């Protein structure tokens, strides 16, 4: 299994998508409303920004 589909972009779905992507999986992030997907992706970006600032991840990992 190399690709995961996450149906639902709330807090739990975004967290699962983030962890899966960091583990190297290709993630399909889906919701009926595009605005919900954008909000979920914004939450993931914010979480990764915090990890980068706190030096929990490298810039290369952030970019990947």
Beta strands, then each sheet from edge to edge (+ up, - down):
strand 1: 3-7
strand 2: 26-30
sheet 1: 1+ 2+
end
